[in-house]
Amino acid sequence: MCGRFALFSDPTSIARALRLPPPSENWPPRYNIAPGTWITGVLRYSTDGDPLFDESCWVESTTVSTATGSSPR
């Protein structure tokens, strides 16, 4: 799996659903966001901080499992 996704929802609708203030700018719909792409998303910078809209680099996690031991056969 390549980790691509789409972001086509209206930013104001996302903010309303998450009970956040609306973002300062609208972003266009994007239908093929690949890992390594800068995107606008909802981030929380600390456990006690409020979530907010900000830019972040989309990085696909390649970790399937963090369990130790032998794999099933």
N, C-alpha and C positions, 0 to 999 in steps of 0.2 A: 504494500500500500504506500502511495507516495506522500500522503499527508496534506493533500490540497483540500481546500474548502471554499465555499462561497459566502459572501456577506452582502445581502441585498435588502435587508430590512431597513426601514426608515429609522434614522438615529433618534428622532424624537419619540417614536414608539418604543424603542429599546429603553430609553431613559425612563419613560413613564412606567413601563412594566417592572423595571428594577428600582423604581422610586428614587431616581437620581435627577439632579438638575440636567437639563438638556446640554449636549455638547456645544462648544462655541462655534462650530462650523459643521455644515453638512458634508457627507462624503458620498461619492457616487457609488452605485452598485458595482460589485466586483464578483465575477463568477468563476475565477480560476486563480485563487491565491495559493502560491507555492511556498514551501518552507524557505526562509531567508528573506521574505518580503516584509517591509515595514507596513503595519496596519494600525488603524485606530481600534482600540478595544477598551473594555472595562477592566481596570487594574486596581489592586489594593497593595500599597507599598509597605504596610505594616499591619499586624494583627489588630491593632486598635485604631487604625486609620479608616477613613471613609473611602469607599470605592469611587473611582472617577474615570472619566474618559481620558485616554492618553495614547501616545504612539508607542508601539512596541514591535520588536522583530519577531515574527512568527517562526518558531523553531520546532520542528517535529521531534518528539522524543522517540528514540530508538530502543528504549528500555521496555522489554516485554514483561519481565518479572524481576523483582529484586530478591526473590527467595534464594536461599543457598541450598546446596545439596545436589544430588544427581537428578537429572531430568527423567520423566517417566518414559518407559520403553514400551 
